[in-house]
Protein backbone atom coordinates (compact mmCIF):
# COMPACT_ATOMS: atom_id res chain seq x y z
CA UNK A 1 0.00 0.00 0.00
CA UNK A 2 2.84 2.43 0.70
CA UNK A 3 3.99 2.18 -2.90
CA UNK A 4 0.63 3.16 -4.41
CA UNK A 5 1.09 6.98 -3.97
CA UNK A 6 4.67 6.67 -5.21
CA UNK A 7 3.56 4.87 -8.41
CA UNK A 8 0.76 7.37 -8.97
CA UNK A 9 3.18 10.31 -8.71
CA UNK A 10 5.70 8.53 -10.90
CA UNK A 11 3.05 7.79 -13.56
CA UNK A 12 1.83 11.39 -13.63
CA UNK A 13 5.40 12.70 -13.83
CA UNK A 14 6.13 10.40 -16.75
CA UNK A 15 3.06 11.61 -18.61
CA UNK A 16 4.02 15.24 -18.09
CA UNK A 17 7.60 14.67 -19.20
CA UNK A 18 6.50 12.72 -22.26
CA UNK A 19 4.62 15.77 -23.50
CA UNK A 20 1.45 15.88 -25.51
CA UNK A 21 1.16 15.19 -29.20
CA UNK A 22 -1.73 16.34 -31.35
CA UNK A 23 -2.65 17.35 -34.88
CA UNK A 24 -4.04 20.72 -35.96
CA UNK A 25 -6.16 20.90 -39.11
CA UNK A 26 -6.55 24.35 -40.67
CA UNK A 27 -8.57 25.72 -43.56
CA UNK A 28 -6.63 28.27 -45.63
CA UNK A 29 -8.94 30.81 -47.22
CA UNK A 30 -7.29 34.18 -48.03
CA UNK A 31 -9.58 37.21 -47.89
CA UNK A 32 -8.70 40.00 -50.33
CA UNK A 33 -8.85 43.49 -48.85
CA UNK A 34 -8.83 45.86 -51.78
CA UNK A 35 -10.45 49.20 -52.21
CA UNK A 36 -13.43 49.26 -54.50
CA UNK A 37 -12.38 50.86 -57.72
CA UNK A 38 -13.92 51.40 -61.09
CA UNK A 39 -11.28 49.47 -62.99
CA UNK A 40 -12.34 47.80 -66.21
CA UNK A 41 -10.80 45.23 -68.48
CA UNK A 42 -11.15 44.87 -72.24
CA UNK A 43 -9.91 41.27 -72.31
CA UNK A 44 -11.09 38.17 -70.50
CA UNK A 45 -8.89 37.48 -67.45
CA UNK A 46 -8.00 33.82 -66.93
CA UNK A 47 -6.60 32.96 -63.51
CA UNK A 48 -5.01 29.59 -62.75
CA UNK A 49 -3.37 28.49 -59.54
CA UNK A 50 -1.31 25.45 -58.68
CA UNK A 51 1.11 24.13 -56.12
CA UNK A 52 3.38 21.18 -55.57
CA UNK A 53 3.13 21.58 -51.80
CA UNK A 54 1.52 18.88 -49.71
CA UNK A 55 -1.17 19.41 -47.11
CA UNK A 56 1.51 19.31 -44.38
CA UNK A 57 2.25 22.92 -43.38
CA UNK A 58 4.69 22.09 -40.60
CA UNK A 59 4.88 21.18 -36.95
CA UNK A 60 5.18 22.73 -33.54
CA UNK A 61 7.41 21.68 -30.68
CA UNK A 62 7.21 23.80 -27.54
CA UNK A 63 9.70 24.26 -24.73
CA UNK A 64 7.56 22.08 -22.47
CA UNK A 65 7.70 19.23 -25.00
CA UNK A 66 4.24 19.62 -26.53
CA UNK A 67 4.07 18.57 -30.18
CA UNK A 68 1.59 19.13 -33.00
CA UNK A 69 1.59 18.55 -36.73
CA UNK A 70 -0.27 21.09 -38.89
CA UNK A 71 -2.21 20.12 -42.03
CA UNK A 72 -4.50 22.00 -44.41
CA UNK A 73 -8.00 20.64 -44.93
CA UNK A 74 -8.70 22.31 -48.25
CA UNK A 75 -7.12 22.68 -51.68
CA UNK A 76 -5.00 25.79 -51.30
CA UNK A 77 -4.77 26.28 -55.09
CA UNK A 78 -8.55 26.58 -55.36
CA UNK A 79 -8.82 28.98 -52.40
CA UNK A 80 -6.04 31.27 -53.70
CA UNK A 81 -7.60 31.34 -57.18
CA UNK A 82 -11.03 32.19 -55.75
CA UNK A 83 -9.49 34.86 -53.53
CA UNK A 84 -7.71 36.53 -56.45
CA UNK A 85 -10.85 36.43 -58.62
CA UNK A 86 -12.91 37.88 -55.78
CA UNK A 87 -10.36 40.67 -55.31
CA UNK A 88 -10.32 41.48 -59.03
CA UNK A 89 -14.13 41.75 -59.01
CA UNK A 90 -14.03 44.05 -55.97
CA UNK A 91 -11.62 46.26 -57.92
CA UNK A 92 -14.19 46.55 -60.72
CA UNK A 93 -12.77 44.00 -63.16
CA UNK A 94 -15.08 41.49 -64.85
CA UNK A 95 -12.73 38.54 -65.45
CA UNK A 96 -15.27 36.46 -67.37
CA UNK A 97 -16.12 39.23 -69.85
CA UNK A 98 -14.07 40.75 -72.63
CA UNK A 99 -12.42 39.92 -75.91
CA UNK A 100 -9.94 37.17 -76.63
CA UNK A 101 -7.07 36.43 -76.40
CA UNK A 102 -7.36 36.49 -72.63
CA UNK A 103 -4.98 38.00 -70.14
CA UNK A 104 -3.49 34.94 -68.46
CA UNK A 105 -2.46 35.03 -64.79
CA UNK A 106 -0.66 31.92 -63.57
CA UNK A 107 -0.17 31.66 -59.82
CA UNK A 108 2.04 29.12 -58.10
CA UNK A 109 1.97 28.74 -54.32
CA UNK A 110 5.65 28.09 -53.63
CA UNK A 111 5.81 28.21 -49.84
CA UNK A 112 3.38 27.70 -46.99
CA UNK A 113 5.10 26.79 -43.77
CA UNK A 114 4.91 26.93 -39.98
CA UNK A 115 8.20 26.14 -38.25
CA UNK A 116 9.25 26.50 -34.64
CA UNK A 117 12.43 26.84 -32.60
CA UNK A 118 12.67 26.50 -28.85
CA UNK A 119 14.63 29.16 -26.97
CA UNK A 120 14.74 27.99 -23.34
CA UNK A 121 11.04 27.65 -22.48
CA UNK A 122 9.88 30.11 -25.15
CA UNK A 123 8.77 28.85 -28.54
CA UNK A 124 9.37 31.05 -31.59
CA UNK A 125 7.21 30.25 -34.61
CA UNK A 126 8.03 31.46 -38.12
CA UNK A 127 5.15 31.46 -40.60
CA UNK A 128 5.74 31.90 -44.34
CA UNK A 129 3.49 32.18 -47.38
CA UNK A 130 4.82 32.87 -50.91
CA UNK A 131 3.38 33.14 -54.41
CA UNK A 132 5.07 33.23 -57.82
CA UNK A 133 3.00 34.93 -60.53
CA UNK A 134 3.35 35.14 -64.30
CA UNK A 135 0.93 37.48 -66.09
CA UNK A 136 0.77 37.50 -69.90
CA UNK A 137 -1.30 40.33 -71.37
CA UNK A 138 -1.08 42.95 -74.13
CA UNK A 139 1.85 41.13 -75.70
CA UNK A 140 3.90 41.40 -72.51
CA UNK A 141 4.82 39.00 -69.72
CA UNK A 142 5.25 40.19 -66.16
CA UNK A 143 6.69 37.90 -63.48
CA UNK A 144 6.80 38.64 -59.77
CA UNK A 145 7.14 36.95 -56.39
CA UNK A 146 5.08 37.94 -53.38
CA UNK A 147 5.69 36.77 -49.86
CA UNK A 148 4.75 37.40 -46.26
CA UNK A 149 6.29 36.27 -43.00
CA UNK A 150 5.10 36.45 -39.42
CA UNK A 151 6.94 35.65 -36.18
CA UNK A 152 4.98 34.47 -33.13
CA UNK A 153 6.28 33.72 -29.63
CA UNK A 154 4.50 31.66 -27.00
CA UNK A 155 5.06 29.44 -23.98
CA UNK A 156 2.49 26.72 -24.54
CA UNK A 157 0.83 25.10 -27.53
CA UNK A 158 -1.31 27.59 -29.50
CA UNK A 159 -4.90 26.62 -30.24
CA UNK A 160 -5.80 25.32 -33.69
CA UNK A 161 -8.00 28.40 -34.26
CA UNK A 162 -5.07 30.74 -33.56
CA UNK A 163 -2.86 28.89 -36.06
CA UNK A 164 -5.60 29.00 -38.69
CA UNK A 165 -6.15 32.72 -38.10
CA UNK A 166 -2.41 33.48 -38.37
CA UNK A 167 -1.97 31.42 -41.56
CA UNK A 168 -5.06 33.00 -43.17
CA UNK A 169 -3.84 36.47 -42.24
CA UNK A 170 -0.49 35.70 -43.87
CA UNK A 171 -2.10 34.26 -47.03
CA UNK A 172 -4.40 37.31 -47.23
CA UNK A 173 -1.46 39.72 -46.94
CA UNK A 174 0.29 37.93 -49.79
CA UNK A 175 -2.77 37.93 -52.07
CA UNK A 176 -3.26 41.64 -51.29
CA UNK A 177 0.33 42.33 -52.38
CA UNK A 178 -0.43 40.68 -55.72
CA UNK A 179 -3.69 42.60 -56.18
CA UNK A 180 -2.03 45.89 -55.20
CA UNK A 181 0.86 45.56 -57.65
CA UNK A 182 0.52 48.51 -60.09
CA UNK A 183 2.15 46.49 -62.91
CA UNK A 184 -0.54 43.82 -62.60
CA UNK A 185 -3.29 46.45 -62.65
CA UNK A 186 -1.85 48.17 -65.74
CA UNK A 187 -1.65 44.90 -67.69
CA UNK A 188 -5.18 43.87 -66.74
CA UNK A 189 -6.82 47.23 -67.62
C-alpha positions as a Markdown table, in Angstrom:
| # | Residue | x | y | z |
|---|---|---|---|---|
| 1 | Unk | 0.0 | 0.0 | 0.0 |
| 2 | Unk | 2.8 | 2.4 | 0.7 |
| 3 | Unk | 4.0 | 2.2 | -2.9 |
| 4 | Unk | 0.6 | 3.2 | -4.4 |
| 5 | Unk | 1.1 | 7.0 | -4.0 |
| 6 | Unk | 4.7 | 6.7 | -5.2 |
| 7 | Unk | 3.6 | 4.9 | -8.4 |
| 8 | Unk | 0.8 | 7.4 | -9.0 |
| 9 | Unk | 3.2 | 10.3 | -8.7 |
| 10 | Unk | 5.7 | 8.5 | -10.9 |
| 11 | Unk | 3.0 | 7.8 | -13.6 |
| 12 | Unk | 1.8 | 11.4 | -13.6 |
| 13 | Unk | 5.4 | 12.7 | -13.8 |
| 14 | Unk | 6.1 | 10.4 | -16.7 |
| 15 | Unk | 3.1 | 11.6 | -18.6 |
| 16 | Unk | 4.0 | 15.2 | -18.1 |
| 17 | Unk | 7.6 | 14.7 | -19.2 |
| 18 | Unk | 6.5 | 12.7 | -22.3 |
| 19 | Unk | 4.6 | 15.8 | -23.5 |
| 20 | Unk | 1.5 | 15.9 | -25.5 |
| 21 | Unk | 1.2 | 15.2 | -29.2 |
| 22 | Unk | -1.7 | 16.3 | -31.4 |
| 23 | Unk | -2.7 | 17.4 | -34.9 |
| 24 | Unk | -4.0 | 20.7 | -36.0 |
| 25 | Unk | -6.2 | 20.9 | -39.1 |
| 26 | Unk | -6.5 | 24.3 | -40.7 |
| 27 | Unk | -8.6 | 25.7 | -43.6 |
| 28 | Unk | -6.6 | 28.3 | -45.6 |
| 29 | Unk | -8.9 | 30.8 | -47.2 |
| 30 | Unk | -7.3 | 34.2 | -48.0 |
| 31 | Unk | -9.6 | 37.2 | -47.9 |
| 32 | Unk | -8.7 | 40.0 | -50.3 |
| 33 | Unk | -8.9 | 43.5 | -48.9 |
| 34 | Unk | -8.8 | 45.9 | -51.8 |
| 35 | Unk | -10.5 | 49.2 | -52.2 |
| 36 | Unk | -13.4 | 49.3 | -54.5 |
| 37 | Unk | -12.4 | 50.9 | -57.7 |
| 38 | Unk | -13.9 | 51.4 | -61.1 |
| 39 | Unk | -11.3 | 49.5 | -63.0 |
| 40 | Unk | -12.3 | 47.8 | -66.2 |
| 41 | Unk | -10.8 | 45.2 | -68.5 |
| 42 | Unk | -11.1 | 44.9 | -72.2 |
| 43 | Unk | -9.9 | 41.3 | -72.3 |
| 44 | Unk | -11.1 | 38.2 | -70.5 |
| 45 | Unk | -8.9 | 37.5 | -67.4 |
| 46 | Unk | -8.0 | 33.8 | -66.9 |
| 47 | Unk | -6.6 | 33.0 | -63.5 |
| 48 | Unk | -5.0 | 29.6 | -62.7 |
| 49 | Unk | -3.4 | 28.5 | -59.5 |
| 50 | Unk | -1.3 | 25.4 | -58.7 |
| 51 | Unk | 1.1 | 24.1 | -56.1 |
| 52 | Unk | 3.4 | 21.2 | -55.6 |
| 53 | Unk | 3.1 | 21.6 | -51.8 |
| 54 | Unk | 1.5 | 18.9 | -49.7 |
| 55 | Unk | -1.2 | 19.4 | -47.1 |
| 56 | Unk | 1.5 | 19.3 | -44.4 |
| 57 | Unk | 2.2 | 22.9 | -43.4 |
| 58 | Unk | 4.7 | 22.1 | -40.6 |
| 59 | Unk | 4.9 | 21.2 | -37.0 |
| 60 | Unk | 5.2 | 22.7 | -33.5 |
| 61 | Unk | 7.4 | 21.7 | -30.7 |
| 62 | Unk | 7.2 | 23.8 | -27.5 |
| 63 | Unk | 9.7 | 24.3 | -24.7 |
| 64 | Unk | 7.6 | 22.1 | -22.5 |
| 65 | Unk | 7.7 | 19.2 | -25.0 |
| 66 | Unk | 4.2 | 19.6 | -26.5 |
| 67 | Unk | 4.1 | 18.6 | -30.2 |
| 68 | Unk | 1.6 | 19.1 | -33.0 |
| 69 | Unk | 1.6 | 18.6 | -36.7 |
| 70 | Unk | -0.3 | 21.1 | -38.9 |
| 71 | Unk | -2.2 | 20.1 | -42.0 |
| 72 | Unk | -4.5 | 22.0 | -44.4 |
| 73 | Unk | -8.0 | 20.6 | -44.9 |
| 74 | Unk | -8.7 | 22.3 | -48.3 |
| 75 | Unk | -7.1 | 22.7 | -51.7 |
| 76 | Unk | -5.0 | 25.8 | -51.3 |
| 77 | Unk | -4.8 | 26.3 | -55.1 |
| 78 | Unk | -8.5 | 26.6 | -55.4 |
| 79 | Unk | -8.8 | 29.0 | -52.4 |
| 80 | Unk | -6.0 | 31.3 | -53.7 |
| 81 | Unk | -7.6 | 31.3 | -57.2 |
| 82 | Unk | -11.0 | 32.2 | -55.7 |
| 83 | Unk | -9.5 | 34.9 | -53.5 |
| 84 | Unk | -7.7 | 36.5 | -56.5 |
| 85 | Unk | -10.9 | 36.4 | -58.6 |
| 86 | Unk | -12.9 | 37.9 | -55.8 |
| 87 | Unk | -10.4 | 40.7 | -55.3 |
| 88 | Unk | -10.3 | 41.5 | -59.0 |
| 89 | Unk | -14.1 | 41.7 | -59.0 |
| 90 | Unk | -14.0 | 44.1 | -56.0 |
| 91 | Unk | -11.6 | 46.3 | -57.9 |
| 92 | Unk | -14.2 | 46.5 | -60.7 |
| 93 | Unk | -12.8 | 44.0 | -63.2 |
| 94 | Unk | -15.1 | 41.5 | -64.9 |
| 95 | Unk | -12.7 | 38.5 | -65.4 |
| 96 | Unk | -15.3 | 36.5 | -67.4 |
| 97 | Unk | -16.1 | 39.2 | -69.9 |
| 98 | Unk | -14.1 | 40.7 | -72.6 |
| 99 | Unk | -12.4 | 39.9 | -75.9 |
| 100 | Unk | -9.9 | 37.2 | -76.6 |
| 101 | Unk | -7.1 | 36.4 | -76.4 |
| 102 | Unk | -7.4 | 36.5 | -72.6 |
| 103 | Unk | -5.0 | 38.0 | -70.1 |
| 104 | Unk | -3.5 | 34.9 | -68.5 |
| 105 | Unk | -2.5 | 35.0 | -64.8 |
| 106 | Unk | -0.7 | 31.9 | -63.6 |
| 107 | Unk | -0.2 | 31.7 | -59.8 |
| 108 | Unk | 2.0 | 29.1 | -58.1 |
| 109 | Unk | 2.0 | 28.7 | -54.3 |
| 110 | Unk | 5.7 | 28.1 | -53.6 |
| 111 | Unk | 5.8 | 28.2 | -49.8 |
| 112 | Unk | 3.4 | 27.7 | -47.0 |
| 113 | Unk | 5.1 | 26.8 | -43.8 |
| 114 | Unk | 4.9 | 26.9 | -40.0 |
| 115 | Unk | 8.2 | 26.1 | -38.3 |
| 116 | Unk | 9.3 | 26.5 | -34.6 |
| 117 | Unk | 12.4 | 26.8 | -32.6 |
| 118 | Unk | 12.7 | 26.5 | -28.8 |
| 119 | Unk | 14.6 | 29.2 | -27.0 |
| 120 | Unk | 14.7 | 28.0 | -23.3 |
| 121 | Unk | 11.0 | 27.6 | -22.5 |
| 122 | Unk | 9.9 | 30.1 | -25.1 |
| 123 | Unk | 8.8 | 28.8 | -28.5 |
| 124 | Unk | 9.4 | 31.1 | -31.6 |
| 125 | Unk | 7.2 | 30.3 | -34.6 |
| 126 | Unk | 8.0 | 31.5 | -38.1 |
| 127 | Unk | 5.1 | 31.5 | -40.6 |
| 128 | Unk | 5.7 | 31.9 | -44.3 |
| 129 | Unk | 3.5 | 32.2 | -47.4 |
| 130 | Unk | 4.8 | 32.9 | -50.9 |
| 131 | Unk | 3.4 | 33.1 | -54.4 |
| 132 | Unk | 5.1 | 33.2 | -57.8 |
| 133 | Unk | 3.0 | 34.9 | -60.5 |
| 134 | Unk | 3.4 | 35.1 | -64.3 |
| 135 | Unk | 0.9 | 37.5 | -66.1 |
| 136 | Unk | 0.8 | 37.5 | -69.9 |
| 137 | Unk | -1.3 | 40.3 | -71.4 |
| 138 | Unk | -1.1 | 43.0 | -74.1 |
| 139 | Unk | 1.8 | 41.1 | -75.7 |
| 140 | Unk | 3.9 | 41.4 | -72.5 |
| 141 | Unk | 4.8 | 39.0 | -69.7 |
| 142 | Unk | 5.2 | 40.2 | -66.2 |
| 143 | Unk | 6.7 | 37.9 | -63.5 |
| 144 | Unk | 6.8 | 38.6 | -59.8 |
| 145 | Unk | 7.1 | 37.0 | -56.4 |
| 146 | Unk | 5.1 | 37.9 | -53.4 |
| 147 | Unk | 5.7 | 36.8 | -49.9 |
| 148 | Unk | 4.8 | 37.4 | -46.3 |
| 149 | Unk | 6.3 | 36.3 | -43.0 |
| 150 | Unk | 5.1 | 36.4 | -39.4 |
| 151 | Unk | 6.9 | 35.7 | -36.2 |
| 152 | Unk | 5.0 | 34.5 | -33.1 |
| 153 | Unk | 6.3 | 33.7 | -29.6 |
| 154 | Unk | 4.5 | 31.7 | -27.0 |
| 155 | Unk | 5.1 | 29.4 | -24.0 |
| 156 | Unk | 2.5 | 26.7 | -24.5 |
| 157 | Unk | 0.8 | 25.1 | -27.5 |
| 158 | Unk | -1.3 | 27.6 | -29.5 |
| 159 | Unk | -4.9 | 26.6 | -30.2 |
| 160 | Unk | -5.8 | 25.3 | -33.7 |
| 161 | Unk | -8.0 | 28.4 | -34.3 |
| 162 | Unk | -5.1 | 30.7 | -33.6 |
| 163 | Unk | -2.9 | 28.9 | -36.1 |
| 164 | Unk | -5.6 | 29.0 | -38.7 |
| 165 | Unk | -6.1 | 32.7 | -38.1 |
| 166 | Unk | -2.4 | 33.5 | -38.4 |
| 167 | Unk | -2.0 | 31.4 | -41.6 |
| 168 | Unk | -5.1 | 33.0 | -43.2 |
| 169 | Unk | -3.8 | 36.5 | -42.2 |
| 170 | Unk | -0.5 | 35.7 | -43.9 |
| 171 | Unk | -2.1 | 34.3 | -47.0 |
| 172 | Unk | -4.4 | 37.3 | -47.2 |
| 173 | Unk | -1.5 | 39.7 | -46.9 |
| 174 | Unk | 0.3 | 37.9 | -49.8 |
| 175 | Unk | -2.8 | 37.9 | -52.1 |
| 176 | Unk | -3.3 | 41.6 | -51.3 |
| 177 | Unk | 0.3 | 42.3 | -52.4 |
| 178 | Unk | -0.4 | 40.7 | -55.7 |
| 179 | Unk | -3.7 | 42.6 | -56.2 |
| 180 | Unk | -2.0 | 45.9 | -55.2 |
| 181 | Unk | 0.9 | 45.6 | -57.7 |
| 182 | Unk | 0.5 | 48.5 | -60.1 |
| 183 | Unk | 2.2 | 46.5 | -62.9 |
| 184 | Unk | -0.5 | 43.8 | -62.6 |
| 185 | Unk | -3.3 | 46.5 | -62.6 |
| 186 | Unk | -1.9 | 48.2 | -65.7 |
| 187 | Unk | -1.7 | 44.9 | -67.7 |
| 188 | Unk | -5.2 | 43.9 | -66.7 |
| 189 | Unk | -6.8 | 47.2 | -67.6 |
